[in-house]
Amino acid sequence: MAENLKDQTLPLAGRIRSIAIVGGGTAGWMAASVLARALSGTGLTITVIESPEIGTVGVGEATIPPIIDLLRFLDINHEDFVRHTQATYKLGIKFIDWRHGGGESYWHPFGTCGAPINRRPFYHAWQRARGEGIALDLHDYSLCAALGDAGKFRFPDPSQPAPVAGLRYALHFDAGLVAKYLRAYAERLGVTRREGTVRGATLRADGFIEELVFADGGRLAAELFIDCSGFRGLLIEETLKTGYVDWSAMLPCDRAVALPTLTAAPRAPYTRAWARAAGWQWRIPLQHRVGNGYVYASAHLSETAALDDLVRVVGEDAAGEPRFLRFVTGRRRLFWNRNCIALGLASGFIEPLESTSIHLVMSGVYNLLEHFPDRAFAQANIDSFNEELIYEYERVRDFIVLHYCLTQRTDTELWRYCGHMPLPDSLSERIELYRRTARIRPKGGELFTDLSWFYIFEGMGVVPEGGDPLMAVVSGPQLREMLALLARATAAACREAPAHDSYFAPPLPQRGQAVAGRSS
């Protein structure tokens, strides 16, 4: 992990002495912050180049729990960060209309769910109980889901028993404010910011990048380059011609429109994602505004119609101009090519359904620290970096595709396609294992745990044919008693928690208070 690297001294012979990061925004300044923190005392210089001509996408406003680990690594005060980024707390994602399209909803919450029984994951006890006709509500065993439905929040406390000790949370925040916050942090650690527009780069005879070339004729040499230039991929693609792996056949949404709105409604401690006719819509509550957006397939909806539909459904006064994004879901063939590493949108794009964008930036930087090169740039080291990140990206892709391919909706052309589209073998095999045995066996290095996969399987109505035979050791009365005890513990922990909004100043009264989408 990166924590173990920050106090190490790199070998003097052949060590990297300069890094240039092309592009600021959340990705660029996050990379600069982590590297400056981890490599302090090495004498290495880090320069971030930001162009006044290029705005940041700034849509990545929802995160997953590893963001809290990042703040700890950077030794950033939690309350200070929340205040300056207008953040709210996130306990998971509530999915609406994904299964049938009739208003049903399910949770993908963070944290633990129930407790292992007979050393088996809790979802095996859940399947056993359901098979015996015991009426259960999964929310009775997930404190994050229970708190979310109640509009409450509390912090984890390792000194308390489950479920409080197993609670996990993430943040919703203003991505533009996060970039500013991390810029100030990085600059305090000695990172240099250079304003200018990079037009291209010169290459050495061996194909490595030598210098950045600016629009004003200026140049900047470095030994390691990090491309955070967004979808354009200025270095990784335009300069090095790395290539792109297109996943559109599995993830056909290729457009998004984002619209911030004003609201005085209570801020929900979770992200909403509800399926729409041509894609899905998000709602992310911040302290000062709400982030809304529609991710859709352009084959089934025009840009104008998408915006009109979003405005109609949201029903709140806009807090800014709408922003339109065009993307091709997929990844670069290589994340690290020669002396260039791509992060953020320059590395690829997986739609933000599970809020993985910022985490994948973090993962890329952490992996860079684990594979930090010297000036020889050993190809075996680069290959190892690429292998690990490609595996992680493809498993995240599979998890996102799972939300689509299990749908039982047939009301629009998009959903009919999703129900029958070709799947990668890695996903088909995992679905088949669960359908037959109720088992979920993620491998090391995967972001999403077996519990995360279970929530989607369960929410989308997949009932396994069999269960874990080892659960037969527990008698029916014992199982009922354990389940009742766990449910009471969850209910008690939820009752004691304060309202989520109590952690923040009340929003100012605003016009247009209709709640976006369904509240179910």
C-alpha positions as CSV (number, residue, x, y, z in Angstrom):
1,M,0.0,0.0,0.0
2,A,1.0,3.6,-0.5
3,E,1.2,4.2,3.2
4,N,4.3,2.0,3.4
5,L,6.1,4.0,0.7
6,K,5.9,7.6,1.9
7,D,9.0,7.4,4.1
8,Q,11.2,5.3,1.9
9,T,14.2,6.8,0.1
10,L,14.4,5.9,-3.5
11,P,17.8,4.7,-4.8
12,L,19.9,7.6,-6.0
13,A,21.3,5.9,-9.1
14,G,18.9,6.4,-12.0
15,R,16.0,7.6,-9.9
16,I,13.2,9.6,-11.5
17,R,13.8,13.3,-10.8
18,S,10.8,15.0,-12.5
19,I,7.1,14.3,-13.1
20,A,4.8,16.3,-15.4
21,I,1.1,15.9,-14.9
22,V,-0.9,17.2,-17.9
23,G,-4.3,18.3,-16.7
24,G,-5.5,19.4,-13.3
25,G,-9.1,18.8,-12.2
26,T,-9.8,16.1,-9.6
27,A,-7.6,13.4,-11.3
28,G,-4.5,15.7,-11.8
29,W,-4.5,17.2,-8.4
30,M,-5.3,13.9,-6.7
31,A,-2.3,12.3,-8.4
32,A,-0.1,15.3,-7.5
33,S,-1.2,15.2,-3.8
34,V,-0.7,11.5,-3.4
35,L,2.7,11.5,-5.1
36,A,3.9,14.6,-3.2
37,R,2.9,13.0,0.1
38,A,4.4,9.6,-0.7
39,L,7.6,10.8,-2.3
40,S,8.4,13.7,0.1
41,G,12.1,14.0,0.8
42,T,13.3,12.4,-2.5
43,G,14.0,15.7,-4.2
44,L,11.7,14.8,-7.0
45,T,9.8,17.7,-8.7
46,I,6.2,17.5,-9.7
47,T,4.6,20.0,-12.1
48,V,0.9,20.1,-12.9
49,I,-0.1,21.8,-16.2
50,E,-3.5,23.3,-16.3
51,S,-5.0,25.0,-19.4
52,P,-7.2,28.0,-19.1
53,E,-8.9,26.9,-22.3
54,I,-10.1,23.6,-21.0
55,G,-12.7,23.2,-18.2
56,T,-12.9,20.1,-16.0
57,V,-15.7,17.6,-16.5
58,G,-16.5,17.8,-12.8
59,V,-19.2,15.1,-12.9
60,G,-17.5,12.7,-10.4
61,E,-19.4,13.9,-7.3
62,A,-20.1,10.6,-5.7
63,T,-17.5,8.3,-4.2
64,I,-17.1,4.9,-2.5
65,P,-15.6,4.2,1.0
66,P,-11.9,4.1,-0.1
67,I,-12.1,7.9,-0.4
68,I,-12.0,8.0,3.4
69,D,-8.8,6.0,3.4
70,L,-7.3,8.5,0.9
71,L,-8.1,11.4,3.3
72,R,-6.3,9.5,6.1
73,F,-3.3,8.8,3.9
74,L,-3.0,12.4,3.0
75,D,-3.5,13.4,6.7
76,I,-6.4,15.7,5.7
77,N,-8.7,16.8,8.4
78,H,-12.1,15.1,7.7
79,E,-14.3,18.0,8.9
80,D,-12.2,20.6,7.1
81,F,-12.5,18.6,3.8
82,V,-16.2,18.2,4.2
83,R,-16.7,21.9,4.9
84,H,-14.6,23.2,2.0
85,T,-16.0,20.7,-0.6
86,Q,-19.7,21.1,0.5
87,A,-19.7,17.4,1.0
88,T,-22.5,15.2,2.4
89,Y,-22.3,11.6,3.5
90,K,-23.1,8.6,1.4
91,L,-24.2,5.2,2.7
92,G,-24.8,3.5,-0.6
93,I,-26.9,3.7,-3.8
94,K,-30.6,3.1,-4.1
95,F,-31.6,1.7,-7.5
96,I,-35.1,2.4,-8.8
97,D,-36.9,0.7,-11.8
98,W,-34.0,-1.4,-12.9
99,R,-35.7,-4.8,-12.5
100,H,-39.2,-4.4,-14.0
101,G,-39.6,-0.6,-14.4
102,G,-42.7,-0.5,-12.1
103,G,-41.4,1.6,-9.3
104,E,-39.5,-1.1,-7.4
105,S,-36.2,-0.3,-5.7
106,Y,-33.3,-2.0,-4.1
107,W,-30.2,-1.0,-2.2
108,H,-26.5,-1.5,-2.7
109,P,-25.4,-0.3,0.7
110,F,-21.9,-0.1,2.2
111,G,-20.7,-1.8,5.3
112,T,-21.6,-5.2,6.6
113,C,-24.8,-7.1,6.3
114,G,-25.8,-9.4,9.1
115,A,-23.0,-11.6,10.3
116,P,-21.4,-14.9,9.2
117,I,-23.3,-17.9,10.5
118,N,-21.5,-21.2,10.8
119,R,-18.5,-19.3,9.2
120,R,-20.5,-18.9,6.0
121,P,-21.3,-15.5,4.5
122,F,-24.6,-14.1,5.7
123,Y,-26.3,-14.2,2.3
124,H,-26.2,-18.1,2.6
125,A,-28.3,-17.8,5.7
126,W,-30.6,-15.4,3.9
127,Q,-31.1,-17.9,1.1
128,R,-31.7,-20.7,3.5
129,A,-34.3,-18.6,5.4
130,R,-36.1,-17.6,2.3
131,G,-36.2,-21.3,1.2
132,E,-37.9,-22.1,4.4
133,G,-40.5,-19.4,3.9
134,I,-39.2,-17.0,6.6
135,A,-40.4,-13.5,5.7
136,L,-37.3,-11.2,5.8
137,D,-36.4,-7.7,4.8
138,L,-32.8,-7.3,3.8
139,H,-32.7,-3.8,5.1
140,D,-33.2,-5.2,8.6
141,Y,-29.6,-6.5,8.4
142,S,-27.8,-3.6,6.7
143,L,-27.3,-0.6,9.0
144,C,-26.4,1.6,6.0
145,A,-29.6,0.8,4.2
146,A,-31.6,1.2,7.4
147,L,-30.0,4.6,8.1
148,G,-30.5,5.7,4.5
149,D,-34.2,4.9,4.5
150,A,-34.6,6.8,7.7
151,G,-32.6,9.8,6.5
152,K,-30.0,9.3,9.3
153,F,-26.2,9.0,9.6
154,R,-23.6,8.0,12.1
155,F,-19.9,7.3,12.0
156,P,-18.4,3.8,12.4
157,D,-17.2,3.0,15.9
158,P,-14.8,0.1,16.1
159,S,-15.2,0.0,19.9
160,Q,-18.9,-1.0,19.5
161,P,-20.2,-4.4,18.4
162,A,-21.7,-5.0,15.0
163,P,-23.4,-3.5,13.1
164,V,-21.9,-0.1,14.2
165,A,-18.4,-1.4,13.9
166,G,-19.0,-2.6,10.4
167,L,-20.6,0.6,9.1
168,R,-18.8,2.2,6.2
169,Y,-19.5,5.4,4.3
170,A,-18.3,7.6,1.5
171,L,-18.8,11.2,0.4
172,H,-20.8,13.2,-2.1
173,F,-18.9,16.4,-3.0
174,D,-18.4,19.2,-5.4
175,A,-15.7,18.0,-7.8
176,G,-14.6,21.5,-8.7
177,L,-14.1,22.4,-5.0
178,V,-12.2,19.1,-4.5
179,A,-9.8,20.0,-7.2
180,K,-9.2,23.4,-5.6
181,Y,-8.7,21.9,-2.2
182,L,-6.2,19.3,-3.5
183,R,-4.4,21.9,-5.5
184,A,-3.8,24.0,-2.3
185,Y,-2.7,20.8,-0.5
186,A,-0.3,19.8,-3.2
187,E,1.2,23.2,-3.6
188,R,1.9,23.3,0.2
189,L,3.9,20.1,-0.4
190,G,6.0,21.8,-3.1
191,V,4.1,20.8,-6.3
192,T,4.4,23.5,-9.0
193,R,1.5,24.6,-11.1
194,R,2.1,25.9,-14.6
195,E,-0.7,27.5,-16.6
196,G,-0.7,26.8,-20.3
197,T,-2.1,24.9,-23.2
198,V,-0.1,21.8,-24.2
199,R,-0.3,21.3,-28.0
200,G,1.8,18.2,-28.2
201,A,5.0,16.5,-27.2
202,T,8.4,15.6,-28.7
203,L,9.7,12.1,-28.7
204,R,13.1,10.6,-28.2
205,A,14.6,8.2,-30.6
206,D,13.3,5.3,-28.5
207,G,9.7,6.6,-28.7
208,F,9.6,7.9,-25.1
209,I,8.2,11.4,-24.5
210,E,10.9,14.0,-24.1
211,E,9.2,17.4,-23.8
212,L,5.8,19.0,-23.7
213,V,5.2,21.7,-26.3
214,F,3.0,24.6,-25.3
215,A,0.8,26.8,-27.5
216,D,3.0,29.8,-26.7
217,G,6.1,28.0,-27.9
218,G,7.3,27.1,-24.4
219,R,8.6,23.6,-23.5
220,L,8.8,21.5,-20.5
221,A,11.0,18.4,-20.1
222,A,10.3,15.6,-17.6
223,E,11.2,12.0,-17.1
224,L,7.8,10.6,-16.2
225,F,4.5,12.0,-17.7
226,I,1.0,11.5,-16.3
227,D,-1.8,12.1,-18.7
228,C,-4.9,13.6,-17.0
229,S,-6.0,15.4,-20.1
230,G,-9.5,13.9,-20.1
231,F,-11.2,12.0,-22.9
232,R,-8.8,13.5,-25.4
233,G,-5.8,11.5,-24.1
234,L,-3.3,14.1,-25.3
235,L,-0.2,12.1,-24.5
236,I,-1.4,8.5,-24.1
237,E,-3.4,8.5,-27.4
238,E,-2.6,11.5,-29.6
239,T,1.1,11.3,-29.0
240,L,1.8,7.6,-28.3
241,K,-1.1,6.0,-30.3
242,T,-1.8,3.5,-27.6
243,G,-5.1,2.3,-28.8
244,Y,-8.5,1.8,-27.2
245,V,-10.6,-1.2,-26.2
246,D,-14.3,-0.4,-26.9
247,W,-16.9,-1.9,-24.5
248,S,-20.0,-0.3,-26.2
249,A,-21.5,-3.6,-27.0
250,M,-21.9,-4.3,-23.3
251,L,-22.4,-0.8,-22.1
252,P,-24.4,1.0,-24.9
253,C,-24.9,4.3,-23.1
254,D,-22.6,6.9,-24.7
255,R,-23.9,10.3,-23.7
256,A,-24.7,12.2,-20.5
257,V,-26.2,15.5,-19.6
258,A,-25.6,16.9,-16.1
259,L,-27.7,19.7,-14.5
260,P,-27.1,21.1,-11.0
261,T,-30.2,22.3,-9.2
262,L,-31.2,24.3,-6.1
263,T,-33.1,22.6,-3.3
264,A,-34.1,23.0,0.3
265,A,-35.3,19.4,0.7
266,P,-33.6,17.1,3.2
267,R,-30.3,15.8,1.8
268,A,-30.5,12.1,1.5
269,P,-27.4,10.2,2.7
270,Y,-27.2,8.1,-0.5
271,T,-27.1,8.4,-4.3
272,R,-30.2,7.7,-6.3
273,A,-29.9,5.9,-9.7
274,W,-33.2,5.2,-11.5
275,A,-33.5,3.5,-14.8
276,R,-35.1,5.5,-17.6
277,A,-36.3,4.6,-21.1
278,A,-32.9,5.2,-22.7
279,G,-30.5,4.9,-19.8
280,W,-30.5,6.0,-16.2
281,Q,-30.6,9.2,-14.1
282,W,-28.6,10.1,-11.0
283,R,-29.4,12.4,-8.1
284,I,-26.5,13.4,-5.7
285,P,-27.3,15.8,-2.8
286,L,-24.6,18.2,-1.7
287,Q,-24.7,20.8,1.0
288,H,-25.3,23.7,-1.4
289,R,-26.9,22.1,-4.4
290,V,-28.0,18.9,-6.0
291,G,-26.2,17.1,-8.8
292,N,-28.6,15.6,-11.4
293,G,-27.8,13.8,-14.7
294,Y,-29.0,11.5,-17.3
295,V,-26.7,8.8,-18.8
296,Y,-28.3,7.6,-22.0
297,A,-27.7,5.9,-25.3
298,S,-27.7,8.3,-28.3
299,A,-29.1,5.6,-30.5
300,H,-32.4,5.9,-28.6
301,L,-32.5,9.5,-27.4
302,S,-31.4,12.9,-28.8
303,E,-29.4,15.4,-26.8
304,T,-32.2,17.9,-26.8
305,A,-34.7,15.3,-25.7
306,A,-32.4,14.1,-22.9
307,L,-32.1,17.6,-21.5
308,D,-35.8,18.3,-21.8
309,D,-36.6,15.1,-20.1
310,L,-34.1,15.7,-17.3
311,V,-35.4,19.2,-16.6
312,R,-39.0,17.9,-16.6
313,V,-38.4,15.1,-14.2
314,V,-36.1,17.0,-11.8
315,G,-38.6,19.9,-11.5
316,E,-36.2,22.2,-9.6
317,D,-34.6,25.5,-10.4
318,A,-31.2,25.2,-12.1
319,A,-28.1,26.2,-10.2
320,G,-26.0,26.3,-13.4
321,E,-25.9,25.5,-17.1
322,P,-26.3,22.0,-18.3
323,R,-23.1,20.1,-19.4
324,F,-23.1,17.5,-22.1
325,L,-20.6,14.7,-22.3
326,R,-19.9,12.3,-25.1
327,F,-17.9,9.1,-24.4
328,V,-17.1,5.6,-25.6
329,T,-17.1,3.2,-22.7
330,G,-13.8,1.2,-22.6
331,R,-10.2,1.6,-21.7
332,R,-6.8,2.3,-23.2
333,R,-5.0,-0.8,-24.4
334,L,-2.2,0.1,-22.0
335,F,-2.5,2.4,-19.0
336,W,1.3,2.8,-18.9
337,N,3.0,3.2,-22.3
338,R,6.8,3.9,-22.3
339,N,7.2,6.8,-19.8
340,C,3.5,7.9,-19.8
341,I,0.7,6.8,-17.5
342,A,-2.9,7.7,-18.1
343,L,-5.3,8.5,-15.2
344,G,-8.9,9.5,-15.0
345,L,-10.8,10.0,-18.3
346,A,-7.5,9.8,-20.2
347,S,-7.3,6.1,-19.2
348,G,-10.8,5.2,-20.3
349,F,-14.4,5.5,-19.1
350,I,-16.8,3.3,-17.2
351,E,-20.1,5.0,-16.6
352,P,-20.6,6.4,-13.1
353,L,-23.3,3.9,-12.1
354,E,-21.3,2.7,-9.1
355,S,-19.3,5.9,-8.5
356,T,-16.0,4.2,-9.4
357,S,-14.4,7.1,-11.4
358,I,-12.4,8.7,-8.6
359,H,-11.5,5.4,-7.0
360,L,-9.9,4.2,-10.3
361,V,-7.8,7.4,-10.3
362,M,-6.7,6.5,-6.7
363,S,-6.0,2.9,-7.7
364,G,-3.9,4.0,-10.6
365,V,-1.8,6.3,-8.4
366,Y,-1.4,3.6,-5.7
367,N,-0.3,1.1,-8.3
368,L,2.2,3.6,-9.6
369,L,3.7,3.8,-6.2
370,E,3.9,0.0,-6.0
371,H,5.6,0.0,-9.4
372,F,7.5,3.3,-9.2
373,P,10.2,3.2,-11.9
374,D,13.7,4.4,-12.2
375,R,14.9,6.0,-15.4
376,A,15.5,2.5,-17.0
377,F,11.7,2.0,-17.1
378,A,11.9,-1.8,-16.9
379,Q,9.3,-3.3,-19.2
380,A,8.5,-6.1,-16.8
381,N,7.6,-3.5,-14.2
382,I,5.4,-1.7,-16.7
383,D,3.7,-4.9,-17.8
384,S,2.9,-5.8,-14.2
385,F,1.3,-2.4,-13.7
386,N,-0.8,-2.8,-16.8
387,E,-1.8,-6.3,-15.9
388,E,-3.1,-5.3,-12.5
389,L,-5.0,-2.3,-13.6
390,I,-6.5,-4.1,-16.7
391,Y,-7.8,-6.8,-14.4
392,E,-9.3,-4.3,-12.0
393,Y,-11.0,-2.3,-14.8
394,E,-12.5,-5.4,-16.4
395,R,-13.9,-6.6,-13.1
396,V,-15.5,-3.2,-12.5
397,R,-16.8,-3.4,-16.0
398,D,-18.4,-6.8,-15.3
399,F,-20.1,-5.4,-12.1
400,I,-21.6,-2.5,-14.0
401,V,-22.8,-4.7,-16.8
402,L,-24.5,-6.9,-14.2
403,H,-27.0,-4.2,-13.4
404,Y,-28.1,-4.1,-17.1
405,C,-28.0,-7.7,-18.2
406,L,-30.2,-9.0,-15.4
407,T,-33.0,-6.7,-16.2
408,Q,-36.5,-8.1,-16.9
409,R,-37.6,-4.8,-18.5
410,T,-38.9,-5.1,-22.1
411,D,-40.6,-1.8,-22.4
412,T,-38.0,0.0,-24.6
413,E,-35.5,-1.0,-27.2
414,L,-32.5,-0.3,-24.9
415,W,-33.7,-2.6,-22.2
416,R,-34.7,-5.3,-24.6
417,Y,-31.1,-5.2,-26.0
418,C,-29.6,-5.3,-22.5
419,G,-31.5,-8.4,-21.6
420,H,-30.0,-10.4,-24.4
421,M,-26.6,-8.7,-25.2
422,P,-23.4,-10.7,-25.4
423,L,-21.4,-10.9,-22.1
424,P,-17.8,-11.5,-21.4
425,D,-17.0,-15.1,-20.2
426,S,-15.8,-13.7,-16.8
427,L,-19.3,-12.3,-16.1
428,S,-21.3,-15.2,-17.6
429,E,-19.4,-17.7,-15.4
430,R,-20.0,-15.7,-12.3
431,I,-23.7,-15.4,-13.0
432,E,-23.9,-19.1,-13.7
433,L,-22.1,-20.0,-10.4
434,Y,-24.6,-17.9,-8.4
435,R,-27.7,-19.2,-10.2
436,R,-26.6,-22.8,-9.5
437,T,-25.1,-22.7,-6.1
438,A,-25.7,-19.2,-4.5
439,R,-21.9,-18.8,-4.3
440,I,-19.9,-15.7,-5.2
441,R,-16.2,-16.0,-5.5
442,P,-14.4,-12.8,-6.3
443,K,-10.7,-13.0,-6.6
444,G,-8.0,-10.9,-5.0
445,G,-7.6,-7.4,-6.5
446,E,-11.3,-6.9,-7.2
447,L,-12.9,-3.8,-6.0
448,F,-16.4,-5.2,-5.3
449,T,-16.8,-7.9,-2.7
450,D,-19.1,-10.9,-2.7
451,L,-21.6,-8.9,-0.7
452,S,-21.8,-6.2,-3.3
453,W,-22.5,-8.8,-6.0
454,F,-25.1,-10.4,-3.8
455,Y,-27.0,-7.1,-3.4
456,I,-27.3,-6.7,-7.2
457,F,-28.3,-10.4,-7.7
458,E,-30.9,-10.1,-5.0
459,G,-32.2,-6.7,-6.1
460,M,-32.6,-7.9,-9.7
461,G,-34.5,-11.0,-8.6
462,V,-32.0,-13.8,-9.2
463,V,-33.0,-16.7,-7.0
464,P,-30.4,-19.4,-6.9
465,E,-31.4,-23.0,-7.6
466,G,-29.3,-24.3,-4.7
467,G,-27.7,-23.2,-1.5
468,D,-24.6,-23.8,0.6
469,P,-25.0,-27.3,2.1
470,L,-23.0,-26.3,5.2
471,M,-25.9,-24.1,6.3
472,A,-27.8,-27.3,7.1
473,V,-25.7,-27.6,10.3
474,V,-27.8,-24.7,11.8
475,S,-31.2,-25.8,12.9
476,G,-34.3,-23.9,11.9
477,P,-35.0,-22.5,15.4
478,Q,-31.3,-21.5,15.8
479,L,-31.4,-19.7,12.4
480,R,-34.6,-17.8,13.4
481,E,-33.1,-16.8,16.7
482,M,-29.9,-15.5,15.1
483,L,-31.8,-13.6,12.5
484,A,-34.0,-11.9,15.0
485,L,-31.0,-10.9,17.2
486,L,-29.2,-9.4,14.2
487,A,-32.4,-7.5,13.1
488,R,-32.8,-6.1,16.7
489,A,-29.2,-4.9,16.7
490,T,-29.6,-3.1,13.4
491,A,-32.9,-1.4,14.5
492,A,-31.4,-0.2,17.8
493,A,-28.3,1.3,16.1
494,C,-30.6,3.1,13.6
495,R,-32.8,4.5,16.3
496,E,-29.9,6.1,18.1
497,A,-28.5,7.8,15.1
498,P,-29.1,11.6,14.3
499,A,-30.6,12.9,11.2
500,H,-28.2,13.2,8.3
501,D,-29.0,16.9,7.8
502,S,-28.0,17.6,11.4
503,Y,-24.3,17.4,10.4
504,F,-24.6,20.5,8.1
505,A,-26.0,24.0,8.1
506,P,-29.5,24.2,6.9
507,P,-29.9,25.1,3.2
508,L,-31.3,28.5,2.3
509,P,-34.9,28.6,1.2
510,Q,-35.1,28.2,-2.5
511,R,-37.7,28.0,-5.2
512,G,-38.8,24.8,-7.0
513,Q,-38.9,22.2,-4.3
514,A,-40.3,19.2,-6.3
515,V,-38.2,16.1,-5.7
516,A,-36.4,14.7,-8.7
517,G,-37.7,11.4,-9.9
518,R,-39.4,8.9,-7.6
519,S,-38.7,8.9,-3.9
520,S,-39.2,5.2,-3.5
